Amino acid sequence: MSTEDSSMDSLLEAFIYETTSLLDQLDEIMLDSEKQKSLSEDSINEIFRIMHTTKGSAAMMGFNEISNLAHSVEDVFFLIREDPNRLDLVFDNLFDLIFQSSDFLRQEIEAIQNNGSDYAPADPTDLINRLEEQAAIMKGDEKKAEDKSAAAPAETDASAKETAPAAAGASDTPDDVTQIRVFFADDSQMENIRAFMLLTNLKDHCDFLESDPPRPETDASLCDSIVKNGFVVILKPSVSLDDVIKVIESTSSIKSYEVLDADSEKADTPPQVKAADGEAPAVAAKQSTAVKTPAGKNNAPAGGKGVKQSLISVNQSKLDHLMDLVGELVTAESMVSSNQDLVGLKLDNFTKSFRELRKLTDELQDVVMSIRMVPLTGNFQKMNRIVRDMSKKLDKKVELVTIGGDTEVDKTINDALTDPLMHMIRNSMDHAIETPEERKALGKPETGKITLSARNVGGEILIDIADDGRGLDTKTILEKAKRNGILTKPAEEYSNKEIFHLIMLPGFSTNENVTEYSGRGVGMDVVRKNVENVGGTISIHSEINKGTTFTLKIPLTLAIMDVMDISLGDTTFSVPITSIKQSFKLTDDSKLMHNADGTDMIMLRGECYPIIHLYEYFNIPTQVTDLKDGIVIQVESGSDIACIFADELLGEQQVVVKPFPPFFNKYNLKSSGLSGCTILGNGSISLILDIRNLLSSER
């Protein structure tokens, strides 16, 4: 299929979304089954359904390589469905082979997404041959996969048995069959695939099912014949003909259908395959009923109630645009409330109306935010696969425990977390978890444990990646940092927390040997940057031979946040509410301490905290320089806590976060303590403080 066809864009998006979801289900089922060392009947049926759907969808889109591989996997599970005991013959090899097939399908889906019309399919022949070998073993003939021509005629294709059996001779056709000619809607396109999907829908309602032409999904050239002559279904209903009619009427793109006179047809000739060469099928007999059109435009079964669709999939770009519009609406509302023309006026009706508008705006914002929220479950499940594959390759026994996967975050943040989580899980597997022999010598269980947990705390999400491995060796880290020349002060002045954070500097790796997973100095610095890009922070806690815990603290969303506006001279700054512990006016000097280097400290509840004078930090002129004249705000980021000094508090509000224009990138504003900006109600710009970078730059 050419992905340049604009009319197919929405269908392609649906195919990618559906197939990706199905492959996620496949991995989850296979991982659970591998742990249990068995495949339940439900799991076998579900995998068969997944592959059957993938095969049909890919064939419909023209992605034959994907369809062929899915077909081969389907064949294997068709045999297992017939006799579950066959699984014992191939159990050791089957799981690796299915996972490899899943990886191939994912890579193809990714290539389709990334390359568009330039997509060039990879060759799945090797995987298909290996799957056929497993199928042959289950059938009791290991040579059959090598010589398909030697296969007995009675052993038909699995999907053919499930959907559309090949045309048989007259002797194989029951006497009491019914023939129904179906015409598809004009310009429906891909009529051969629509015929295949109709057969799929009918298979559970028929004891016998054939078609003319047979196996329509295998030949796109049949479309013209089906458009001209219709598609004939030859069937024997398992219950009643009415049930079959209802299925036909409920199938999409059906323009009309007619039930043919089977008795008259049998008196003539049995159905023959003549549609392939353009001739009309030999079923043009006397009609027993008139041509019918499915009742209702929504193709609901006649006489039945329509099924409401409760879920829909929406392109993320539309949600992004909707979020932008809501953000602009919030800004516009703030401008109305702060309009200088309204100052000093008593407008009761206006105030009442504006309160109602604000209420509706808040509700709209909450709804849009909730639409964008997705659970972390998908990301957590992907980590299961990484642990499984690395355990085999590194010869380690590791158990992954996930907690709080139903915790929800913004879709953009969820996508941005995939790579950081993957890097950190790989690091835990490669660096932290010892081999079974090492763990046994240390008195630990042979099976290591990695815990991936998430929880919602005060409008932020905390994600912990914890292991019970060897822990971080501060001495080794310091020596490596010293050799790399990345220490900024004498080694003995570094605290354990500062040493731990050295591993997130660019080019740092404690692995001396380059492996498939680590040792290139790339990883934790990428993790830190990706987490910071979504407004998050990372903290580390570790103990030798007990393990290491990485804690990611990230916001629920990036678009709109609650802030406290503060003034500094003629400049306005916004401080995220989630970073503020308290604010107060200093009434006496008894709590102040002045250091020899000119910095100030303040004693609060028995703890000393540094004071950051923002007018000095940003070099902004102001008349308020005495601590007693301004406002002190205690802020925190992770385990870092300090106080910032400003002129005054201006009030709390919701703001729309705007990134800095690209031409500001050369100034590296984020590392200077600024994360973005926002437009205030009066039209002026407020700079949003990045508390994490502000505090770290003052250490």
VENTATA-V955464 format. One record per pair of residues at least 24 apart in sequence whose ideal C-beta (glycine too) atoms are under 8 Angstrom apart, sorted by the first residue. I is the first residue (numbers start at 0). J is the second residue. If there is no record, write none. Layout:
I|J / I|J
//
This chain:
0|60 / 0|61 / 0|62 / 1|116 / 2|111 / 2|115 / 2|116 / 2|118 / 3|115 / 3|116 / 7|60 / 10|60 / 11|60 / 11|111 / 12|314 / 13|312 / 14|56 / 14|57 / 14|59 / 14|60 / 15|108 / 15|111 / 15|112 / 16|312 / 17|52 / 17|56 / 18|53 / 18|56 / 18|57 / 18|65 / 18|104 / 18|108 / 19|105 / 19|108 / 21|49 / 21|52 / 21|53 / 22|49 / 22|53 / 22|101 / 22|104 / 22|105 / 22|108 / 23|377 / 23|380 / 24|49 / 25|49 / 25|50 / 25|97 / 25|101 / 26|98 / 26|101 / 26|380 / 26|381 / 26|383 / 26|384 / 27|380 / 27|383 / 29|94 / 29|97 / 29|98 / 29|101 / 30|383 / 30|384 / 30|387 / 32|94 / 33|94 / 33|387 / 38|79 / 38|83 / 38|86 / 40|83 / 43|76 / 43|79 / 43|80 / 43|83 / 44|80 / 46|72 / 46|76 / 46|97 / 47|73 / 47|76 / 47|77 / 47|80 / 50|76 / 51|158 / 51|161 / 51|199 / 53|104 / 54|158 / 55|192 / 55|195 / 55|196 / 55|199 / 55|216 / 58|192 / 58|195 / 58|216 / 59|189 / 59|192 / 59|195 / 59|196 / 61|219 / 62|107 / 62|111 / 62|120 / 63|120 / 64|107 / 64|120 / 64|121 / 64|122 / 64|123 / 65|104 / 65|107 / 65|108 / 65|120 / 65|123 / 67|123 / 67|127 / 68|100 / 68|103 / 68|104 / 68|123 / 68|126 / 68|127 / 68|130 / 69|104 / 70|158 / 71|100 / 71|126 / 71|127 / 71|130 / 71|131 / 71|134 / 72|97 / 72|100 / 72|130 / 73|157 / 73|158 / 74|130 / 74|131 / 74|134 / 74|156 / 74|157 / 74|158 / 75|130 / 75|133 / 75|134 / 75|137 / 77|157 / 77|158 / 77|160 / 77|161 / 78|134 / 78|137 / 78|138 / 78|157 / 79|137 / 82|137 / 85|137 / 88|136 / 88|137 / 89|133 / 89|136 / 89|137 / 92|133 / 93|133 / 96|126 / 96|129 / 96|130 / 96|133 / 98|384 / 98|387 / 98|388 / 99|126 / 100|126 / 100|130 / 159|214 / 161|202 / 162|195 / 162|198 / 162|199 / 162|202 / 162|208 / 163|195 / 163|198 / 163|202 / 163|208 / 163|209 / 163|210 / 163|213 / 163|214 / 163|215 / 164|208 / 164|209 / 164|213 / 165|209 / 165|213 / 165|214 / 166|209 / 166|210 / 166|211 / 166|213 / 166|270 / 166|271 / 166|272 / 167|209 / 168|269 / 169|269 / 172|207 / 172|209 / 172|233 / 172|269 / 172|270 / 173|206 / 173|207 / 173|235 / 174|265 / 175|235 / 175|261 / 176|207 / 176|233 / 176|234 / 176|235 / 176|261 / 177|233 / 177|234 / 177|235 / 177|236 / 177|240 / 177|243 / 177|258 / 177|259 / 177|261 / 178|231 / 178|232 / 178|233 / 178|234 / 178|258 / 178|259 / 178|261 / 178|264 / 178|270 / 178|282 / 179|231 / 179|232 / 179|234 / 179|243 / 179|247 / 179|256 / 179|257 / 179|258 / 179|259 / 180|229 / 180|230 / 180|231 / 180|232 / 180|256 / 180|257 / 180|259 / 180|282 / 181|229 / 181|230 / 181|231 / 181|232 / 181|247 / 181|253 / 181|255 / 181|256 / 182|229 / 182|230 / 182|253 / 182|254 / 182|255 / 182|256 / 183|225 / 183|226 / 183|230 / 183|252 / 183|253 / 183|254 / 184|252 / 184|253 / 184|254 / 185|254 / 187|252 / 187|254 / 188|222 / 189|219 / 189|222 / 190|215 / 190|221 / 190|222 / 190|225 / 190|226 / 190|230 / 191|215 / 191|216 / 191|218 / 191|219 / 191|221 / 191|222 / 191|225 / 192|216 / 193|252 / 194|221 / 194|225 / 194|230 / 196|250 / 197|230 / 197|232 / 197|247 / 197|250 / 197|253 / 198|232 / 200|246 / 200|249 / 200|250 / 201|232 / 201|234 / 201|243 / 201|246 / 201|247 / 203|237 / 204|236 / 204|237 / 204|238 / 204|242 / 204|243 / 204|246 / 205|234 / 205|235 / 205|236 / 205|237 / 205|243 / 206|235 / 206|236 / 206|237 / 207|233 / 207|234 / 207|235 / 208|232 / 208|233 / 208|234 / 208|235 / 209|233 / 209|234 / 209|270 / 211|270 / 211|271 / 211|272 / 211|273 / 211|274 / 211|280 / 211|281 / 211|282 / 212|272 / 212|274 / 212|275 / 212|280 / 213|272 / 218|275 / 220|275 / 221|274 / 221|275 / 223|277 / 224|274 / 224|275 / 224|277 / 225|274 / 227|279 / 228|274 / 228|279 / 228|280 / 231|259 / 231|270 / 231|280 / 231|282 / 233|270 / 233|282 / 244|301 / 245|300 / 245|301 / 245|302 / 245|303 / 246|300 / 247|293 / 248|293 / 248|294 / 248|298 / 248|299 / 248|300 / 248|301 / 249|293 / 249|298 / 249|299 / 249|300 / 250|298 / 251|298 / 253|293 / 253|298 / 254|292 / 255|290 / 255|291 / 255|292 / 255|293 / 256|290 / 256|291 / 256|293 / 257|286 / 257|288 / 257|289 / 257|290 / 257|291 / 258|286 / 258|287 / 258|288 / 259|284 / 259|285 / 259|286 / 259|287 / 260|284 / 260|285 / 260|286 / 260|287 / 261|287 / 315|410 / 318|367 / 318|370 / 318|371 / 318|410 / 319|411 / 321|367 / 321|370 / 322|367 / 322|371 / 322|558 / 323|558 / 325|363 / 325|364 / 325|367 / 325|559 / 326|558 / 326|559 / 326|655 / 327|655 / 328|360 / 328|363 / 329|360 / 329|364 / 329|559 / 329|653 / 329|654 / 329|655 / 330|654 / 330|655 / 330|677 / 330|678 / 330|680 / 332|356 / 332|357 / 332|360 / 333|652 / 333|679 / 333|680 / 334|680 / 334|681 / 334|682 / 335|680 / 336|680 / 337|679 / 337|680 / 337|681 / 338|680 / 339|681 / 364|559 / 364|653 / 368|409 / 368|555 / 368|556 / 368|558 / 368|559 / 371|409 / 371|410 / 371|411 / 371|556 / 372|407 / 372|408 / 372|409 / 372|410 / 372|555 / 373|407 / 373|408 / 373|409 / 373|410 / 373|413 / 374|404 / 374|405 / 374|406 / 374|407 / 375|403 / 375|404 / 375|405 / 375|406 / 375|407 / 375|408 / 375|413 / 375|416 / 375|453 / 375|462 / 376|404 / 376|405 / 377|413 / 378|413 / 378|416 / 378|417 / 378|420 / 379|404 / 379|451 / 379|453 / 380|404 / 381|417 / 381|420 / 381|421 / 382|420 / 382|421 / 382|424 / 382|451 / 385|421 / 385|424 / 385|425 / 385|428 / 386|424 / 386|428 / 386|449 / 389|425 / 389|428 / 389|429 / 389|516 / 390|428 / 392|515 / 393|428 / 393|429 / 394|434 / 395|428 / 395|432 / 395|433 / 395|434 / 395|435 / 395|447 / 396|435 / 396|445 / 396|446 / 396|447 / 397|428 / 397|432 / 397|446 / 397|447 / 397|448 / 397|449 / 398|446 / 398|447 / 398|448 / 398|449 / 399|424 / 399|449 / 399|450 / 399|451 / 400|448 / 400|449 / 400|450 / 400|451 / 401|450 / 401|451 / 401|452 / 402|450 / 402|451 / 402|452 / 402|453 / 403|452 / 403|453 / 403|454 / 404|453 / 406|453 / 406|454 / 406|455 / 406|460 / 407|555 / 408|460 / 408|553 / 408|555 / 408|556 / 409|555 / 409|556 / 409|557 / 409|558 / 411|533 / 411|557 / 412|533 / 412|553 / 412|554 / 412|555 / 412|556 / 412|557 / 415|529 / 415|532 / 415|533 / 416|462 / 416|529 / 416|530 / 416|533 / 416|551 / 416|553 / 418|525 / 418|526 / 418|529 / 419|525 / 419|526 / 419|529 / 419|530 / 419|551 / 420|451 / 420|462 / 420|464 / 422|522 / 422|523 / 422|525 / 422|526 / 423|464 / 423|523 / 423|526 / 423|549 / 424|449 / 424|451 / 424|464 / 425|516 / 425|517 / 425|522 / 426|517 / 426|522 / 426|523 / 427|464 / 427|466 / 427|468 / 427|547 / 428|516 / 429|510 / 429|514 / 429|516 / 429|517 / 430|468 / 430|469 / 430|509 / 430|510 / 430|517 / 431|466 / 431|468 / 431|469 / 431|470 / 431|546 / 431|547 / 432|466 / 432|467 / 432|468 / 432|469 / 433|468 / 433|469 / 441|544 / 443|467 / 455|555 / 457|577 / 458|554 / 458|555 / 458|561 / 458|576 / 458|577 / 459|552 / 459|553 / 459|554 / 459|555 / 459|577 / 460|551 / 460|552 / 460|553 / 460|554 / 460|555 / 461|550 / 461|551 / 461|552 / 462|550 / 462|551 / 462|553 / 463|548 / 463|549 / 463|550 / 463|551 / 464|548 / 464|549 / 464|551 / 465|546 / 465|547 / 465|548 / 465|549 / 466|546 / 466|547 / 466|548 / 467|545 / 467|546 / 468|546 / 468|547 / 469|543 / 469|544 / 470|541 / 470|542 / 470|543 / 470|544 / 470|545 / 470|546 / 470|547 / 471|498 / 471|499 / 471|502 / 471|539 / 471|541 / 471|543 / 471|547 / 472|509 / 472|543 / 473|498 / 473|499 / 475|509 / 476|501 / 476|502 / 476|509 / 477|501 / 479|507 / 479|508 / 479|509 / 480|504 / 480|507 / 483|507 / 496|538 / 496|539 / 496|638 / 499|539 / 499|540 / 499|541 / 500|539 / 502|539 / 503|527 / 503|537 / 531|669 / 531|691 / 533|557 / 534|674 / 536|636 / 536|637 / 536|691 / 537|637 / 538|637 / 538|638 / 550|637 / 552|637 / 557|656 / 558|655 / 558|656 / 559|653 / 559|654 / 559|655 / 559|656 / 560|653 / 560|654 / 560|656 / 561|651 / 561|652 / 561|653 / 562|651 / 562|652 / 562|653 / 562|654 / 562|677 / 562|685 / 562|687 / 563|632 / 563|648 / 563|649 / 563|650 / 563|651 / 564|648 / 564|649 / 564|650 / 564|651 / 564|652 / 564|679 / 564|685 / 565|630 / 565|632 / 565|645 / 565|646 / 565|647 / 565|648 / 565|649 / 566|645 / 566|646 / 566|647 / 566|649 / 567|613 / 567|614 / 567|617 / 567|619 / 567|621 / 567|645 / 567|646 / 568|614 / 568|619 / 568|620 / 568|621 / 568|622 / 568|646 / 570|617 / 570|619 / 570|686 / 571|649 / 571|679 / 571|683 / 571|684 / 571|685 / 571|686 / 572|613 / 572|645 / 572|685 / 572|686 / 572|687 / 572|688 / 573|654 / 573|677 / 573|685 / 573|686 / 573|687 / 573|688 / 574|632 / 574|634 / 574|643 / 574|687 / 574|688 / 574|690 / 575|687 / 575|688 / 575|690 / 576|651 / 578|634 / 578|635 / 578|636 / 578|688 / 578|690 / 579|632 / 579|633 / 579|634 / 580|633 / 580|634 / 580|635 / 580|640 / 581|632 / 581|633 / 582|630 / 582|631 / 582|632 / 582|633 / 582|648 / 583|630 / 583|631 / 583|633 / 584|627 / 584|630 / 584|631 / 585|626 / 585|627 / 585|631 / 586|627 / 591|626 / 599|626 / 601|631 / 601|642 / 603|633 / 603|642 / 608|633 / 608|640 / 608|641 / 608|642 / 609|641 / 609|642 / 609|697 / 610|641 / 610|642 / 610|643 / 610|644 / 611|641 / 611|642 / 611|643 / 611|644 / 611|693 / 611|694 / 611|697 / 612|644 / 613|643 / 613|644 / 613|645 / 614|644 / 614|645 / 616|672 / 616|693 / 616|697 / 621|646 / 623|647 / 634|690 / 634|693 / 634|694 / 635|690 / 636|690 / 636|691 / 636|694 / 636|695 / 637|691 / 639|691 / 639|694 / 639|695 / 639|698 / 640|694 / 641|694 / 641|697 / 643|688 / 643|693 / 652|680 / 654|678 / 654|679 / 654|685 / 654|687 / 656|687 / 670|696 / 671|696 / 672|696
//
